[in-house]
Amino acid sequence: MSRQYTYEEVRKALQESIDSMTPREHFERMVQTGIINRKGEVTKLVGGDAEPEPGARRPDDAVPVNGHGE
């Protein structure tokens, strides 16, 4: 059974990732997870109109930041 995270837990994790990555790393992560393509357009994977880059994963299929499913 999957755990539901609280708003505060999600907010804290987002802030930690913001603090630990450069703007370029954020961009690359959004491309890799299929949120945007290399042109910065929102992809069909998350409700936009643009095609994702080859090999992009849906955000919910992405590997967690710590690599342990947490």
C-alpha positions in Angstrom: 0.0 0.0 0.0 1.4 3.4 -0.9 1.8 6.1 1.7 0.1 9.5 1.3 2.6 12.3 2.1 1.5 15.4 3.9 1.7 18.8 2.3 4.5 19.7 4.8 6.5 16.6 3.8 6.2 17.4 0.1 7.0 21.0 0.7 10.1 20.1 2.7 11.3 17.7 0.0 10.8 20.2 -2.7 12.7 22.9 -0.8 15.6 20.5 -0.1 15.8 19.7 -3.8 15.7 23.4 -4.7 18.5 24.0 -2.3 20.6 21.2 -3.6 20.4 21.7 -7.4 21.5 24.3 -9.9 19.0 25.8 -12.3 20.4 23.7 -15.1 20.0 20.5 -12.9 16.3 21.5 -12.3 15.8 22.0 -16.0 17.4 18.6 -16.8 15.3 16.9 -14.2 12.1 18.4 -15.6 13.0 17.2 -19.1 14.0 13.7 -17.9 10.7 13.3 -15.9 8.7 14.5 -18.9 7.3 17.6 -17.4 8.8 19.8 -20.2 10.8 19.2 -23.4 14.1 20.8 -24.2 12.2 23.8 -25.7 10.6 24.4 -22.2 7.1 23.4 -23.5 4.8 21.5 -21.1 4.5 17.9 -22.4 1.4 15.7 -23.0 2.6 13.5 -20.1 1.4 16.1 -17.7 -1.5 17.7 -19.7 0.4 20.0 -22.1 0.5 19.9 -25.9 4.1 19.3 -26.6 5.8 15.9 -27.2 8.2 14.8 -24.5 11.8 14.1 -25.2 12.7 10.5 -26.2 13.2 8.4 -23.0 11.4 10.8 -20.7 9.5 9.2 -17.9 6.2 10.3 -16.5 6.8 12.2 -13.3 5.1 9.5 -11.2 7.4 6.9 -12.8 10.5 8.8 -11.9 13.1 7.4 -9.6 12.9 9.1 -6.2 15.7 11.6 -5.4 17.3 9.4 -2.8 17.0 6.2 -4.9 15.3 4.2 -2.2 11.7 4.8 -2.9 11.4 7.3 0.0 
